[in-house]
Structure formats: structure tokens, C-alpha cells
Amino acid sequence: MNAYAVIFMENLGIARQNAAWLGSAGAILGALGGILLLAITERPGRVGLPLPRSWACRWSF
């Protein structure tokens, strides 16, 4: 998908340089978001994401 994101944005009328910057920023923010989500969900113990019990499986708590 990332390979075609710049082409897709160009077809929407965004300049090639701006589309490349947006694609790069999206990739970097996605990687940082993944690291943050990993840090939150992989904590030891029973505490994970602060979701209501109705959203989670009963055996996860």
C-alpha cells in the first residue's frame, strides 16, 4: 500500500513532493504508533489496554 500511496495522492491533485512528504510522515507516525501500542499492550501482569470489560473476551481478564 505504501508503494502506491504517493501515486494515489498525485491522482488526487497533490504535488509529487508533498505526496512524498505525506507518505514519509505517515510511515514514521505509523511506526511510532506501533511501538507505543506495543509498549501499552505488552506490559507484564493483568493490566493492558483500559477497555471496558464488555469489549474484551471473558478469558482475557
mmCIF file of the N, C-alpha and C atoms, coordinates in Angstrom:
data_MODEL
# 
_entry.id   MODEL 
# 
loop_
_atom_site.group_PDB 
_atom_site.id 
_atom_site.type_symbol 
_atom_site.label_atom_id 
_atom_site.label_alt_id 
_atom_site.label_comp_id 
_atom_site.label_asym_id 
_atom_site.label_entity_id 
_atom_site.label_seq_id 
_atom_site.pdbx_PDB_ins_code 
_atom_site.Cartn_x 
_atom_site.Cartn_y 
_atom_site.Cartn_z 
_atom_site.occupancy 
_atom_site.B_iso_or_equiv 
_atom_site.pdbx_formal_charge 
_atom_site.auth_seq_id 
_atom_site.auth_comp_id 
_atom_site.auth_asym_id 
_atom_site.auth_atom_id 
_atom_site.pdbx_PDB_model_num 
ATOM 1   N N  . MET A 1 1  ? 0.819   -1.187  0.000  1.00 0.00 ? 1  MET A N  1 
ATOM 2   C CA . MET A 1 1  ? 0.000   0.000   0.000  1.00 0.00 ? 1  MET A CA 1 
ATOM 3   C C  . MET A 1 1  ? 0.869   1.259   0.000  1.00 0.00 ? 1  MET A C  1 
ATOM 4   N N  . ASN A 1 2  ? 1.957   1.251   0.770  1.00 0.00 ? 2  ASN A N  1 
ATOM 5   C CA . ASN A 1 2  ? 2.808   2.440   0.814  1.00 0.00 ? 2  ASN A CA 1 
ATOM 6   C C  . ASN A 1 2  ? 3.426   2.755   -0.532 1.00 0.00 ? 2  ASN A C  1 
ATOM 7   N N  . ALA A 1 3  ? 3.657   1.730   -1.339 1.00 0.00 ? 3  ALA A N  1 
ATOM 8   C CA . ALA A 1 3  ? 4.262   1.956   -2.642 1.00 0.00 ? 3  ALA A CA 1 
ATOM 9   C C  . ALA A 1 3  ? 3.336   2.746   -3.554 1.00 0.00 ? 3  ALA A C  1 
ATOM 10  N N  . TYR A 1 4  ? 2.041   2.579   -3.399 1.00 0.00 ? 4  TYR A N  1 
ATOM 11  C CA . TYR A 1 4  ? 1.084   3.263   -4.263 1.00 0.00 ? 4  TYR A CA 1 
ATOM 12  C C  . TYR A 1 4  ? 0.472   4.503   -3.628 1.00 0.00 ? 4  TYR A C  1 
ATOM 13  N N  . ALA A 1 5  ? 0.793   4.795   -2.394 1.00 0.00 ? 5  ALA A N  1 
ATOM 14  C CA . ALA A 1 5  ? 0.190   5.939   -1.713 1.00 0.00 ? 5  ALA A CA 1 
ATOM 15  C C  . ALA A 1 5  ? 0.542   7.245   -2.400 1.00 0.00 ? 5  ALA A C  1 
ATOM 16  N N  . VAL A 1 6  ? 1.791   7.393   -2.827 1.00 0.00 ? 6  VAL A N  1 
ATOM 17  C CA . VAL A 1 6  ? 2.213   8.636   -3.488 1.00 0.00 ? 6  VAL A CA 1 
ATOM 18  C C  . VAL A 1 6  ? 1.500   8.780   -4.824 1.00 0.00 ? 6  VAL A C  1 
ATOM 19  N N  . ILE A 1 7  ? 1.390   7.699   -5.575 1.00 0.00 ? 7  ILE A N  1 
ATOM 20  C CA . ILE A 1 7  ? 0.699   7.748   -6.862 1.00 0.00 ? 7  ILE A CA 1 
ATOM 21  C C  . ILE A 1 7  ? -0.769  8.094   -6.660 1.00 0.00 ? 7  ILE A C  1 
ATOM 22  N N  . PHE A 1 8  ? -1.385  7.505   -5.651 1.00 0.00 ? 8  PHE A N  1 
ATOM 23  C CA . PHE A 1 8  ? -2.787  7.784   -5.356 1.00 0.00 ? 8  PHE A CA 1 
ATOM 24  C C  . PHE A 1 8  ? -2.976  9.254   -4.993 1.00 0.00 ? 8  PHE A C  1 
ATOM 25  N N  . MET A 1 9  ? -2.092  9.797   -4.156 1.00 0.00 ? 9  MET A N  1 
ATOM 26  C CA . MET A 1 9  ? -2.210  11.206  -3.770 1.00 0.00 ? 9  MET A CA 1 
ATOM 27  C C  . MET A 1 9  ? -1.967  12.118  -4.955 1.00 0.00 ? 9  MET A C  1 
ATOM 28  N N  . GLU A 1 10 ? -1.060  11.741  -5.851 1.00 0.00 ? 10 GLU A N  1 
ATOM 29  C CA . GLU A 1 10 ? -0.843  12.536  -7.058 1.00 0.00 ? 10 GLU A CA 1 
ATOM 30  C C  . GLU A 1 10 ? -2.102  12.564  -7.920 1.00 0.00 ? 10 GLU A C  1 
ATOM 31  N N  . ASN A 1 11 ? -2.803  11.440  -8.018 1.00 0.00 ? 11 ASN A N  1 
ATOM 32  C CA . ASN A 1 11 ? -4.041  11.392  -8.784 1.00 0.00 ? 11 ASN A CA 1 
ATOM 33  C C  . ASN A 1 11 ? -5.130  12.251  -8.154 1.00 0.00 ? 11 ASN A C  1 
ATOM 34  N N  . LEU A 1 12 ? -5.018  12.495  -6.862 1.00 0.00 ? 12 LEU A N  1 
ATOM 35  C CA . LEU A 1 12 ? -5.964  13.376  -6.183 1.00 0.00 ? 12 LEU A CA 1 
ATOM 36  C C  . LEU A 1 12 ? -5.616  14.855  -6.368 1.00 0.00 ? 12 LEU A C  1 
ATOM 37  N N  . GLY A 1 13 ? -4.475  15.139  -6.981 1.00 0.00 ? 13 GLY A N  1 
ATOM 38  C CA . GLY A 1 13 ? -4.093  16.524  -7.253 1.00 0.00 ? 13 GLY A CA 1 
ATOM 39  C C  . GLY A 1 13 ? -3.036  17.077  -6.328 1.00 0.00 ? 13 GLY A C  1 
ATOM 40  N N  . ILE A 1 14 ? -2.452  16.263  -5.483 1.00 0.00 ? 14 ILE A N  1 
ATOM 41  C CA . ILE A 1 14 ? -1.398  16.710  -4.579 1.00 0.00 ? 14 ILE A CA 1 
ATOM 42  C C  . ILE A 1 14 ? -0.072  16.632  -5.329 1.00 0.00 ? 14 ILE A C  1 
ATOM 43  N N  . ALA A 1 15 ? 0.762   17.638  -5.173 1.00 0.00 ? 15 ALA A N  1 
ATOM 44  C CA . ALA A 1 15 ? 2.060   17.663  -5.844 1.00 0.00 ? 15 ALA A CA 1 
ATOM 45  C C  . ALA A 1 15 ? 2.908   16.480  -5.393 1.00 0.00 ? 15 ALA A C  1 
ATOM 46  N N  . ARG A 1 16 ? 3.790   16.011  -6.284 1.00 0.00 ? 16 ARG A N  1 
ATOM 47  C CA . ARG A 1 16 ? 4.595   14.817  -6.006 1.00 0.00 ? 16 ARG A CA 1 
ATOM 48  C C  . ARG A 1 16 ? 5.445   14.983  -4.753 1.00 0.00 ? 16 ARG A C  1 
ATOM 49  N N  . GLN A 1 17 ? 6.076   16.136  -4.576 1.00 0.00 ? 17 GLN A N  1 
ATOM 50  C CA . GLN A 1 17 ? 6.932   16.342  -3.404 1.00 0.00 ? 17 GLN A CA 1 
ATOM 51  C C  . GLN A 1 17 ? 6.104   16.332  -2.120 1.00 0.00 ? 17 GLN A C  1 
ATOM 52  N N  . ASN A 1 18 ? 4.953   16.976  -2.141 1.00 0.00 ? 18 ASN A N  1 
ATOM 53  C CA . ASN A 1 18 ? 4.094   16.971  -0.951 1.00 0.00 ? 18 ASN A CA 1 
ATOM 54  C C  . ASN A 1 18 ? 3.556   15.574  -0.665 1.00 0.00 ? 18 ASN A C  1 
ATOM 55  N N  . ALA A 1 19 ? 3.221   14.827  -1.706 1.00 0.00 ? 19 ALA A N  1 
ATOM 56  C CA . ALA A 1 19 ? 2.738   13.466  -1.522 1.00 0.00 ? 19 ALA A CA 1 
ATOM 57  C C  . ALA A 1 19 ? 3.828   12.588  -0.915 1.00 0.00 ? 19 ALA A C  1 
ATOM 58  N N  . ALA A 1 20 ? 5.065   12.783  -1.353 1.00 0.00 ? 20 ALA A N  1 
ATOM 59  C CA . ALA A 1 20 ? 6.174   12.012  -0.793 1.00 0.00 ? 20 ALA A CA 1 
ATOM 60  C C  . ALA A 1 20 ? 6.379   12.348  0.681  1.00 0.00 ? 20 ALA A C  1 
ATOM 61  N N  . TRP A 1 21 ? 6.303   13.635  1.018  1.00 0.00 ? 21 TRP A N  1 
ATOM 62  C CA . TRP A 1 21 ? 6.434   14.026  2.425  1.00 0.00 ? 21 TRP A CA 1 
ATOM 63  C C  . TRP A 1 21 ? 5.310   13.438  3.269  1.00 0.00 ? 21 TRP A C  1 
ATOM 64  N N  . LEU A 1 22 ? 4.085   13.478  2.754  1.00 0.00 ? 22 LEU A N  1 
ATOM 65  C CA . LEU A 1 22 ? 2.955   12.914  3.490  1.00 0.00 ? 22 LEU A CA 1 
ATOM 66  C C  . LEU A 1 22 ? 3.111   11.401  3.671  1.00 0.00 ? 22 LEU A C  1 
ATOM 67  N N  . GLY A 1 23 ? 3.566   10.728  2.637  1.00 0.00 ? 23 GLY A N  1 
ATOM 68  C CA . GLY A 1 23 ? 3.792   9.295   2.748  1.00 0.00 ? 23 GLY A CA 1 
ATOM 69  C C  . GLY A 1 23 ? 4.863   8.956   3.766  1.00 0.00 ? 23 GLY A C  1 
ATOM 70  N N  . SER A 1 24 ? 5.936   9.733   3.770  1.00 0.00 ? 24 SER A N  1 
ATOM 71  C CA . SER A 1 24 ? 7.013   9.505   4.739  1.00 0.00 ? 24 SER A CA 1 
ATOM 72  C C  . SER A 1 24 ? 6.543   9.780   6.162  1.00 0.00 ? 24 SER A C  1 
ATOM 73  N N  . ALA A 1 25 ? 5.820   10.870  6.335  1.00 0.00 ? 25 ALA A N  1 
ATOM 74  C CA . ALA A 1 25 ? 5.316   11.208  7.671  1.00 0.00 ? 25 ALA A CA 1 
ATOM 75  C C  . ALA A 1 25 ? 4.350   10.134  8.161  1.00 0.00 ? 25 ALA A C  1 
ATOM 76  N N  . GLY A 1 26 ? 3.504   9.640   7.269  1.00 0.00 ? 26 GLY A N  1 
ATOM 77  C CA . GLY A 1 26 ? 2.569   8.583   7.656  1.00 0.00 ? 26 GLY A CA 1 
ATOM 78  C C  . GLY A 1 26 ? 3.287   7.315   8.072  1.00 0.00 ? 26 GLY A C  1 
ATOM 79  N N  . ALA A 1 27 ? 4.356   6.955   7.363  1.00 0.00 ? 27 ALA A N  1 
ATOM 80  C CA . ALA A 1 27 ? 5.113   5.758   7.703  1.00 0.00 ? 27 ALA A CA 1 
ATOM 81  C C  . ALA A 1 27 ? 5.814   5.909   9.055  1.00 0.00 ? 27 ALA A C  1 
ATOM 82  N N  . ILE A 1 28 ? 6.391   7.054   9.296  1.00 0.00 ? 28 ILE A N  1 
ATOM 83  C CA . ILE A 1 28 ? 7.082   7.294   10.569 1.00 0.00 ? 28 ILE A CA 1 
ATOM 84  C C  . ILE A 1 28 ? 6.092   7.312   11.726 1.00 0.00 ? 28 ILE A C  1 
ATOM 85  N N  . LEU A 1 29 ? 4.966   8.001   11.548 1.00 0.00 ? 29 LEU A N  1 
ATOM 86  C CA . LEU A 1 29 ? 3.966   8.051   12.617 1.00 0.00 ? 29 LEU A CA 1 
ATOM 87  C C  . LEU A 1 29 ? 3.353   6.672   12.858 1.00 0.00 ? 29 LEU A C  1 
ATOM 88  N N  . GLY A 1 30 ? 3.185   5.890   11.801 1.00 0.00 ? 30 GLY A N  1 
ATOM 89  C CA . GLY A 1 30 ? 2.675   4.537   11.971 1.00 0.00 ? 30 GLY A CA 1 
ATOM 90  C C  . GLY A 1 30 ? 3.635   3.658   12.755 1.00 0.00 ? 30 GLY A C  1 
ATOM 91  N N  . ALA A 1 31 ? 4.926   3.791   12.473 1.00 0.00 ? 31 ALA A N  1 
ATOM 92  C CA . ALA A 1 31 ? 5.920   3.012   13.215 1.00 0.00 ? 31 ALA A CA 1 
ATOM 93  C C  . ALA A 1 31 ? 5.957   3.430   14.687 1.00 0.00 ? 31 ALA A C  1 
ATOM 94  N N  . LEU A 1 32 ? 5.919   4.723   14.943 1.00 0.00 ? 32 LEU A N  1 
ATOM 95  C CA . LEU A 1 32 ? 5.916   5.199   16.332 1.00 0.00 ? 32 LEU A CA 1 
ATOM 96  C C  . LEU A 1 32 ? 4.642   4.780   17.057 1.00 0.00 ? 32 LEU A C  1 
ATOM 97  N N  . GLY A 1 33 ? 3.512   4.828   16.362 1.00 0.00 ? 33 GLY A N  1 
ATOM 98  C CA . GLY A 1 33 ? 2.256   4.379   16.953 1.00 0.00 ? 33 GLY A CA 1 
ATOM 99  C C  . GLY A 1 33 ? 2.286   2.899   17.281 1.00 0.00 ? 33 GLY A C  1 
ATOM 100 N N  . GLY A 1 34 ? 2.908   2.108   16.409 1.00 0.00 ? 34 GLY A N  1 
ATOM 101 C CA . GLY A 1 34 ? 3.046   0.683   16.678 1.00 0.00 ? 34 GLY A CA 1 
ATOM 102 C C  . GLY A 1 34 ? 3.899   0.402   17.895 1.00 0.00 ? 34 GLY A C  1 
ATOM 103 N N  . ILE A 1 35 ? 4.973   1.148   18.042 1.00 0.00 ? 35 ILE A N  1 
ATOM 104 C CA . ILE A 1 35 ? 5.836   0.986   19.216 1.00 0.00 ? 35 ILE A CA 1 
ATOM 105 C C  . ILE A 1 35 ? 5.089   1.381   20.486 1.00 0.00 ? 35 ILE A C  1 
ATOM 106 N N  . LEU A 1 36 ? 4.341   2.467   20.420 1.00 0.00 ? 36 LEU A N  1 
ATOM 107 C CA . LEU A 1 36 ? 3.563   2.909   21.580 1.00 0.00 ? 36 LEU A CA 1 
ATOM 108 C C  . LEU A 1 36 ? 2.499   1.876   21.942 1.00 0.00 ? 36 LEU A C  1 
ATOM 109 N N  . LEU A 1 37 ? 1.799   1.363   20.949 1.00 0.00 ? 37 LEU A N  1 
ATOM 110 C CA . LEU A 1 37 ? 0.775   0.356   21.219 1.00 0.00 ? 37 LEU A CA 1 
ATOM 111 C C  . LEU A 1 37 ? 1.391   -0.916  21.788 1.00 0.00 ? 37 LEU A C  1 
ATOM 112 N N  . LEU A 1 38 ? 2.548   -1.295  21.289 1.00 0.00 ? 38 LEU A N  1 
ATOM 113 C CA . LEU A 1 38 ? 3.250   -2.464  21.818 1.00 0.00 ? 38 LEU A CA 1 
ATOM 114 C C  . LEU A 1 38 ? 3.639   -2.243  23.273 1.00 0.00 ? 38 LEU A C  1 
ATOM 115 N N  . ALA A 1 39 ? 4.122   -1.044  23.584 1.00 0.00 ? 39 ALA A N  1 
ATOM 116 C CA . ALA A 1 39 ? 4.526   -0.746  24.967 1.00 0.00 ? 39 ALA A CA 1 
ATOM 117 C C  . ALA A 1 39 ? 3.328   -0.789  25.911 1.00 0.00 ? 39 ALA A C  1 
ATOM 118 N N  . ILE A 1 40 ? 2.157   -0.384  25.427 1.00 0.00 ? 40 ILE A N  1 
ATOM 119 C CA . ILE A 1 40 ? 0.967   -0.385  26.280 1.00 0.00 ? 40 ILE A CA 1 
ATOM 120 C C  . ILE A 1 40 ? 0.432   -1.793  26.471 1.00 0.00 ? 40 ILE A C  1 
ATOM 121 N N  . THR A 1 41 ? 0.367   -2.567  25.382 1.00 0.00 ? 41 THR A N  1 
ATOM 122 C CA . THR A 1 41 ? -0.300  -3.862  25.459 1.00 0.00 ? 41 THR A CA 1 
ATOM 123 C C  . THR A 1 41 ? 0.587   -4.981  25.979 1.00 0.00 ? 41 THR A C  1 
ATOM 124 N N  . GLU A 1 42 ? 1.883   -4.833  25.946 1.00 0.00 ? 42 GLU A N  1 
ATOM 125 C CA . GLU A 1 42 ? 2.764   -5.919  26.346 1.00 0.00 ? 42 GLU A CA 1 
ATOM 126 C C  . GLU A 1 42 ? 3.332   -5.763  27.750 1.00 0.00 ? 42 GLU A C  1 
ATOM 127 N N  . ARG A 1 43 ? 2.690   -4.955  28.562 1.00 0.00 ? 43 ARG A N  1 
ATOM 128 C CA . ARG A 1 43 ? 3.131   -4.826  29.944 1.00 0.00 ? 43 ARG A CA 1 
ATOM 129 C C  . ARG A 1 43 ? 2.868   -6.125  30.689 1.00 0.00 ? 43 ARG A C  1 
ATOM 130 N N  . PRO A 1 44 ? 3.764   -6.515  31.568 1.00 0.00 ? 44 PRO A N  1 
ATOM 131 C CA . PRO A 1 44 ? 3.517   -7.729  32.333 1.00 0.00 ? 44 PRO A CA 1 
ATOM 132 C C  . PRO A 1 44 ? 2.372   -7.535  33.324 1.00 0.00 ? 44 PRO A C  1 
ATOM 133 N N  . GLY A 1 45 ? 1.697   -8.596  33.620 1.00 0.00 ? 45 GLY A N  1 
ATOM 134 C CA . GLY A 1 45 ? 0.589   -8.524  34.561 1.00 0.00 ? 45 GLY A CA 1 
ATOM 135 C C  . GLY A 1 45 ? -0.741  -8.531  33.844 1.00 0.00 ? 45 GLY A C  1 
ATOM 136 N N  . ARG A 1 46 ? -1.782  -8.262  34.594 1.00 0.00 ? 46 ARG A N  1 
ATOM 137 C CA . ARG A 1 46 ? -3.122  -8.342  34.045 1.00 0.00 ? 46 ARG A CA 1 
ATOM 138 C C  . ARG A 1 46 ? -3.595  -7.040  33.450 1.00 0.00 ? 46 ARG A C  1 
ATOM 139 N N  . VAL A 1 47 ? -2.861  -5.982  33.583 1.00 0.00 ? 47 VAL A N  1 
ATOM 140 C CA . VAL A 1 47 ? -3.297  -4.676  33.110 1.00 0.00 ? 47 VAL A CA 1 
ATOM 141 C C  . VAL A 1 47 ? -2.835  -4.501  31.669 1.00 0.00 ? 47 VAL A C  1 
ATOM 142 N N  . GLY A 1 48 ? -3.747  -4.214  30.790 1.00 0.00 ? 48 GLY A N  1 
ATOM 143 C CA . GLY A 1 48 ? -3.428  -3.963  29.391 1.00 0.00 ? 48 GLY A CA 1 
ATOM 144 C C  . GLY A 1 48 ? -4.073  -2.661  28.962 1.00 0.00 ? 48 GLY A C  1 
ATOM 145 N N  . LEU A 1 49 ? -4.741  -2.693  27.843 1.00 0.00 ? 49 LEU A N  1 
ATOM 146 C CA . LEU A 1 49 ? -5.470  -1.513  27.397 1.00 0.00 ? 49 LEU A CA 1 
ATOM 147 C C  . LEU A 1 49 ? -6.653  -1.262  28.328 1.00 0.00 ? 49 LEU A C  1 
ATOM 148 N N  . PRO A 1 50 ? -6.913  -0.031  28.678 1.00 0.00 ? 50 PRO A N  1 
ATOM 149 C CA . PRO A 1 50 ? -8.022  0.261   29.589 1.00 0.00 ? 50 PRO A CA 1 
ATOM 150 C C  . PRO A 1 50 ? -9.364  0.216   28.855 1.00 0.00 ? 50 PRO A C  1 
ATOM 151 N N  . LEU A 1 51 ? -9.827  -1.000  28.513 1.00 0.00 ? 51 LEU A N  1 
ATOM 152 C CA . LEU A 1 51 ? -11.100 -1.179  27.829 1.00 0.00 ? 51 LEU A CA 1 
ATOM 153 C C  . LEU A 1 51 ? -12.151 -1.637  28.825 1.00 0.00 ? 51 LEU A C  1 
ATOM 154 N N  . PRO A 1 52 ? -13.388 -1.263  28.587 1.00 0.00 ? 52 PRO A N  1 
ATOM 155 C CA . PRO A 1 52 ? -14.447 -1.808  29.442 1.00 0.00 ? 52 PRO A CA 1 
ATOM 156 C C  . PRO A 1 52 ? -14.510 -3.327  29.304 1.00 0.00 ? 52 PRO A C  1 
ATOM 157 N N  . ARG A 1 53 ? -14.913 -4.009  30.353 1.00 0.00 ? 53 ARG A N  1 
ATOM 158 C CA . ARG A 1 53 ? -14.956 -5.472  30.330 1.00 0.00 ? 53 ARG A CA 1 
ATOM 159 C C  . ARG A 1 53 ? -15.885 -5.997  29.237 1.00 0.00 ? 53 ARG A C  1 
ATOM 160 N N  . SER A 1 54 ? -16.886 -5.238  28.873 1.00 0.00 ? 54 SER A N  1 
ATOM 161 C CA . SER A 1 54 ? -17.815 -5.704  27.852 1.00 0.00 ? 54 SER A CA 1 
ATOM 162 C C  . SER A 1 54 ? -17.151 -5.773  26.483 1.00 0.00 ? 54 SER A C  1 
ATOM 163 N N  . TRP A 1 55 ? -16.040 -5.081  26.274 1.00 0.00 ? 55 TRP A N  1 
ATOM 164 C CA . TRP A 1 55 ? -15.351 -5.086  24.974 1.00 0.00 ? 55 TRP A CA 1 
ATOM 165 C C  . TRP A 1 55 ? -14.357 -6.223  24.866 1.00 0.00 ? 55 TRP A C  1 
ATOM 166 N N  . ALA A 1 56 ? -13.970 -6.793  25.969 1.00 0.00 ? 56 ALA A N  1 
ATOM 167 C CA . ALA A 1 56 ? -12.897 -7.782  25.957 1.00 0.00 ? 56 ALA A CA 1 
ATOM 168 C C  . ALA A 1 56 ? -13.479 -9.185  26.126 1.00 0.00 ? 56 ALA A C  1 
ATOM 169 N N  . CYS A 1 57 ? -12.680 -10.149 25.751 1.00 0.00 ? 57 CYS A N  1 
ATOM 170 C CA . CYS A 1 57 ? -13.079 -11.545 25.946 1.00 0.00 ? 57 CYS A CA 1 
ATOM 171 C C  . CYS A 1 57 ? -13.055 -11.867 27.426 1.00 0.00 ? 57 CYS A C  1 
ATOM 172 N N  . ARG A 1 58 ? -13.924 -12.737 27.845 1.00 0.00 ? 58 ARG A N  1 
ATOM 173 C CA . ARG A 1 58 ? -14.026 -13.024 29.279 1.00 0.00 ? 58 ARG A CA 1 
ATOM 174 C C  . ARG A 1 58 ? -12.772 -13.701 29.818 1.00 0.00 ? 58 ARG A C  1 
ATOM 175 N N  . TRP A 1 59 ? -12.045 -14.465 29.010 1.00 0.00 ? 59 TRP A N  1 
ATOM 176 C CA . TRP A 1 59 ? -10.869 -15.160 29.499 1.00 0.00 ? 59 TRP A CA 1 
ATOM 177 C C  . TRP A 1 59 ? -9.608  -14.294 29.460 1.00 0.00 ? 59 TRP A C  1 
ATOM 178 N N  . SER A 1 60 ? -9.703  -13.065 28.955 1.00 0.00 ? 60 SER A N  1 
ATOM 179 C CA . SER A 1 60 ? -8.526  -12.204 28.926 1.00 0.00 ? 60 SER A CA 1 
ATOM 180 C C  . SER A 1 60 ? -8.314  -11.485 30.262 1.00 0.00 ? 60 SER A C  1 
ATOM 181 N N  . PHE A 1 61 ? -9.292  -11.532 31.150 1.00 0.00 ? 61 PHE A N  1 
ATOM 182 C CA . PHE A 1 61 ? -9.152  -10.859 32.439 1.00 0.00 ? 61 PHE A CA 1 
ATOM 183 C C  . PHE A 1 61 ? -8.998  -11.876 33.514 1.00 0.00 ? 61 PHE A C  1 
# 
